[in-house]
């Protein structure tokens, strides 16, 4: 019996930062259609959303925030 798989885009924060990240991955899904995200992928992350397919993120919170060091030196 072959396992069903689904390509998803996962939007998340790293536990040690405030920058929003995203990754496209293919994971197995259960018979109800829910994606099974392995614990090793979840480690060190706070997952915000799981989107069906490959999502092109055009803009996200924090993209326009400049670091304090950048502002201080310019």
N, CA, C and O atoms as a DFTB+ gen file, in Angstrom:
296 C
 N C O
     1  1       0.842      -1.180       0.000
     2  2       0.000       0.000       0.000
     3  2       0.894       1.252       0.000
     4  3       1.721       1.423       0.895
     5  1       0.726       2.116      -0.995
     6  2       1.551       3.320      -1.058
     7  2       0.946       4.412      -0.178
     8  3      -0.269       4.521      -0.019
     9  1       1.835       5.203       0.377
    10  2       1.411       6.304       1.237
    11  2       1.093       7.517       0.374
    12  3       1.780       7.795      -0.609
    13  1       0.055       8.222       0.752
    14  2      -0.277       9.461       0.057
    15  2       0.615      10.572       0.573
    16  3       0.921      10.638       1.763
    17  1       1.026      11.440      -0.326
    18  2       1.883      12.549       0.050
    19  2       1.262      13.846      -0.455
    20  3       0.475      13.863      -1.402
    21  1       1.644      14.926       0.211
    22  2       1.119      16.232      -0.171
    23  2       2.224      17.270      -0.065
    24  3       2.966      17.311       0.916
    25  1       2.322      18.111      -1.093
    26  2       3.273      19.226      -1.066
    27  2       2.594      20.384      -0.342
    28  3       1.458      20.745      -0.650
    29  1       3.308      20.961       0.626
    30  2       2.777      22.061       1.421
    31  2       3.832      23.143       1.600
    32  3       5.031      22.893       1.472
    33  1       3.369      24.332       1.893
    34  2       4.233      25.420       2.325
    35  2       3.963      25.634       3.803
    36  3       2.821      25.836       4.215
    37  1       5.031      25.589       4.599
    38  2       4.897      25.764       6.038
    39  2       5.469      27.130       6.408
    40  3       6.608      27.450       6.070
    41  1       4.673      27.919       7.098
    42  2       5.082      29.243       7.560
    43  2       5.331      29.132       9.061
    44  3       4.493      28.622       9.804
    45  1       6.500      29.619       9.500
    46  2       6.895      29.402      10.897
    47  2       7.875      30.456      11.384
    48  3       8.475      31.191      10.600
    49  1       8.017      30.508      12.705
    50  2       9.069      31.268      13.375
    51  2      10.070      30.276      13.932
    52  3       9.685      29.193      14.373
    53  1      11.355      30.628      13.919
    54  2      12.350      29.874      14.674
    55  2      12.134      30.244      16.136
    56  3      11.757      31.378      16.430
    57  1      12.361      29.321      17.049
    58  2      12.146      29.595      18.464
    59  2      13.058      30.700      18.994
    60  3      12.745      31.320      20.010
    61  1      14.171      30.951      18.326
    62  2      15.124      31.941      18.820
    63  2      15.086      33.269      18.057
    64  3      16.034      34.049      18.136
    65  1      14.001      33.534      17.320
    66  2      13.961      34.777      16.560
    67  2      12.547      35.216      16.228
    68  3      11.578      34.500      16.480
    69  1      12.451      36.407      15.658
    70  2      11.149      36.977      15.296
    71  2      10.929      37.049      13.790
    72  3       9.889      37.530      13.339
    73  1      11.893      36.579      13.011
    74  2      11.753      36.600      11.555
    75  2      10.848      35.461      11.103
    76  3      11.013      34.317      11.525
    77  1       9.891      35.788      10.238
    78  2       8.972      34.792       9.708
    79  2       9.652      34.047       8.562
    80  3      10.227      34.674       7.673
    81  1       9.590      32.713       8.576
    82  2      10.213      31.876       7.551
    83  2       9.136      31.029       6.861
    84  3       8.018      30.887       7.357
    85  1       9.505      30.473       5.708
    86  2       8.628      29.504       5.052
    87  2       9.475      28.492       4.288
    88  3      10.555      28.811       3.790
    89  1       8.968      27.279       4.208
    90  2       9.631      26.211       3.453
    91  2       8.563      25.402       2.730
    92  3       7.458      25.209       3.237
    93  1       8.911      24.937       1.545
    94  2       8.041      24.043       0.782
    95  2       8.597      22.642       0.953
    96  3       9.778      22.400       0.700
    97  1       7.748      21.724       1.381
    98  2       8.154      20.340       1.617
    99  2       7.018      19.405       1.205
   100  3       5.860      19.813       1.110
   101  1       7.371      18.161       0.966
   102  2       6.372      17.127       0.701
   103  2       6.387      16.167       1.881
   104  3       7.424      15.602       2.228
   105  1       5.212      15.992       2.493
   106  2       5.073      15.123       3.656
   107  2       3.964      14.104       3.409
   108  3       3.100      14.293       2.553
   109  1       4.010      13.032       4.173
   110  2       2.916      12.061       4.131
   111  2       1.672      12.697       4.736
   112  3       1.745      13.627       5.539
   113  1       0.520      12.157       4.319
   114  2      -0.731      12.607       4.921
   115  2      -1.527      11.402       5.380
   116  3      -1.415      10.312       4.819
   117  1      -2.341      11.615       6.418
   118  2      -3.153      10.514       6.938
   119  2      -4.405      10.338       6.079
   120  3      -4.607      11.075       5.115
   121  1      -5.229       9.380       6.422
   122  2      -6.404       9.078       5.587
   123  2      -7.434      10.204       5.592
   124  3      -8.270      10.285       4.692
   125  1      -7.376      11.076       6.604
   126  2      -8.275      12.233       6.633
   127  2      -7.730      13.404       5.804
   128  3      -8.419      14.405       5.609
   129  1      -6.494      13.270       5.319
   130  2      -5.910      14.318       4.490
   131  2      -5.010      15.285       5.237
   132  3      -4.453      16.206       4.638
   133  1      -4.862      15.085       6.545
   134  2      -3.969      15.960       7.327
   135  2      -2.528      15.574       7.090
   136  3      -2.177      14.395       7.066
   137  1      -1.694      16.595       6.915
   138  2      -0.266      16.374       6.692
   139  2       0.387      15.958       8.008
   140  3       0.098      16.522       9.064
   141  1       1.262      14.971       7.929
   142  2       2.002      14.506       9.100
   143  2       3.386      15.142       9.045
   144  3       4.237      14.741       8.251
   145  1       3.599      16.144       9.903
   146  2       4.886      16.846       9.940
   147  2       5.766      16.129      10.947
   148  3       5.406      16.028      12.120
   149  1       6.910      15.632      10.511
   150  2       7.793      14.885      11.415
   151  2       8.306      15.759      12.568
   152  3       8.519      16.959      12.395
   153  1       8.500      15.153      13.736
   154  2       8.993      15.904      14.897
   155  2      10.324      16.609      14.638
   156  3      10.557      17.697      15.164
   157  1      11.201      16.002      13.835
   158  2      12.498      16.639      13.570
   159  2      12.348      17.927      12.761
   160  3      13.181      18.826      12.879
   161  1      11.291      18.032      11.934
   162  2      11.048      19.294      11.227
   163  2      10.485      20.341      12.186
   164  3      10.828      21.519      12.087
   165  1       9.631      19.923      13.104
   166  2       9.005      20.841      14.067
   167  2       9.987      21.385      15.099
   168  3       9.762      22.450      15.674
   169  1      11.066      20.659      15.331
   170  2      12.000      21.021      16.388
   171  2      12.571      22.421      16.189
   172  3      13.110      22.740      15.130
   173  1      12.445      23.253      17.224
   174  2      12.987      24.606      17.188
   175  2      12.133      25.598      16.428
   176  3      12.587      26.706      16.143
   177  1      10.882      25.220      16.086
   178  2      10.013      26.085      15.300
   179  2       8.655      26.253      15.972
   180  3       8.189      25.368      16.689
   181  1       8.030      27.400      15.731
   182  2       6.622      27.616      16.064
   183  2       5.895      27.748      14.732
   184  3       6.022      28.761      14.045
   185  1       5.137      26.722      14.374
   186  2       4.464      26.706      13.071
   187  2       3.218      27.586      13.131
   188  3       2.368      27.430      14.008
   189  1       3.130      28.514      12.178
   190  2       2.019      29.461      12.106
   191  2       0.923      28.944      11.170
   192  3      -0.263      29.047      11.481
   193  1       1.327      28.388      10.020
   194  2       0.350      27.934       9.029
   195  2       0.943      26.836       8.167
   196  3       2.149      26.794       7.924
   197  1       0.065      25.943       7.707
   198  2       0.415      24.921       6.722
   199  2      -0.520      25.153       5.536
   200  3      -1.736      25.003       5.653
   201  1       0.068      25.525       4.384
   202  2      -0.703      25.862       3.191
   203  2      -0.561      24.754       2.152
   204  3       0.512      24.168       2.008
   205  1      -1.628      24.471       1.439
   206  2      -1.611      23.439       0.411
   207  2      -0.799      23.910      -0.789
   208  3      -1.027      25.000      -1.315
   209  1       0.139      23.089      -1.213
   210  2       0.921      23.397      -2.409
   211  2       2.058      24.361      -2.147
   212  3       2.370      24.703      -1.007
   213  1       2.668      24.786      -3.244
   214  2       3.779      25.728      -3.172
   215  2       3.229      27.140      -3.241
   216  3       2.663      27.548      -4.255
   217  1       3.398      27.881      -2.160
   218  2       2.875      29.234      -2.060
   219  2       4.022      30.221      -2.249
   220  3       5.076      30.081      -1.629
   221  1       3.814      31.211      -3.100
   222  2       4.805      32.262      -3.276
   223  2       4.472      33.377      -2.292
   224  3       3.459      34.062      -2.442
   225  1       5.319      33.558      -1.293
   226  2       5.111      34.594      -0.284
   227  2       5.669      35.896      -0.849
   228  3       6.875      36.015      -1.069
   229  1       4.804      36.860      -1.081
   230  2       5.222      38.122      -1.690
   231  2       5.781      39.096      -0.667
   232  3       6.715      39.843      -0.962
   233  1       5.223      39.093       0.517
   234  2       5.648      40.012       1.557
   235  2       5.243      39.413       2.889
   236  3       4.192      38.782       2.999
   237  1       6.079      39.608       3.904
   238  2       5.739      39.092       5.214
   239  2       6.156      40.087       6.276
   240  3       7.007      40.943       6.036
   241  1       5.565      39.977       7.434
   242  2       5.861      40.897       8.522
   243  2       7.352      40.846       8.849
   244  3       7.942      39.769       8.932
   245  1       7.941      41.997       9.029
   246  2       9.350      42.065       9.358
   247  2      10.253      42.275       8.155
   248  3      11.440      42.548       8.332
   249  1       9.735      42.157       6.936
   250  2      10.574      42.334       5.748
   251  2      11.176      43.729       5.660
   252  3      12.268      43.894       5.116
   253  1      10.492      44.721       6.177
   254  2      10.954      46.105       6.029
   255  2      11.612      46.645       7.300
   256  3      11.995      47.813       7.350
   257  1      11.740      45.823       8.300
   258  2      12.371      46.271       9.537
   259  2      13.881      46.225       9.358
   260  3      14.429      45.193       8.971
   261  1      14.551      47.324       9.635
   262  2      15.999      47.390       9.533
   263  2      16.608      47.128      10.904
   264  3      16.032      47.495      11.929
   265  1      17.747      46.505      10.917
   266  2      18.398      46.232      12.189
   267  2      18.891      47.530      12.812
   268  3      19.138      48.506      12.104
   269  1      19.035      47.544      14.127
   270  2      19.529      48.713      14.842
   271  2      20.938      49.050      14.374
   272  3      21.271      50.226      14.225
   273  1      21.778      48.031      14.139
   274  2      23.135      48.269      13.658
   275  2      23.142      48.967      12.304
   276  3      23.967      49.851      12.074
   277  1      22.244      48.587      11.410
   278  2      22.182      49.207      10.082
   279  2      21.834      50.685      10.207
   280  3      22.439      51.523       9.538
   281  1      20.873      51.007      11.049
   282  2      20.445      52.395      11.222
   283  2      21.555      53.217      11.882
   284  3      21.789      54.363      11.496
   285  1      22.226      52.651      12.855
   286  2      23.266      53.367      13.594
   287  2      24.451      53.737      12.700
   288  3      25.077      54.776      12.904
   289  1      24.759      52.901      11.721
   290  2      25.927      53.138      10.878
   291  2      25.633      53.863       9.588
   292  3      26.559      54.156       8.832
   293  1      24.390      54.161       9.311
   294  2      24.052      54.847       8.051
   295  2      23.450      56.203       8.286
   296  3      23.113      56.902       7.331
